[in-house]
Amino acid sequence: IVGVALSAIFTILEFYFLSRDFAELRELRFAYIMKAVIALTLICLAIAFGITLYRDKDAGAVLEWLIAFGFTFYLLTFFYDLRLSKGIPDGEL
């Protein structure tokens, strides 16, 4: 979970460097805002999972599954990022 959180943080920081030269800035901003919202939600759910795991195992199990499904949406944001680069020549990336 910590690795995914660090990946999300550094990927969102990458937006700062990409936004300087990217032509379709609006679509890129949307992708990174969605990535940030999903990542922050997953981090909050992970903290709640750590707390509830010792108090109520059933609630911890539900949060664990929510984190797993949320991670799927986090990975789908990378698909959206790759879709933005479609049609751009290799030298320009």
C-alpha positions, 0 to 999 in steps of 0.5 A: 500500500505504501508503494502505491501511495508513493507511486501516486504522489510521484506520478502526480508531481510529474504533472508539473513537468509535463504541463510545460510542453504538452499541447493538450493540457486540459485533458492532461490536467483532468487525468491527473486530478482524477488520479489524485482524487483516487489516490487520496481516497485510497490512502484514506481507506488504507488508514481506515483499514489499518484502524478497523483491522484491530477493532472490527475484522468485518469492517476491515475486510470490506475496506480491503475490498474497496481498496482493491477495487479502487486500485483498479480505477487507479490503474485505469487512469494510466490507460487514459494517460497512454490514450492521450499519446496516441497519434503523436510521433515517437520523437515528440514524446 
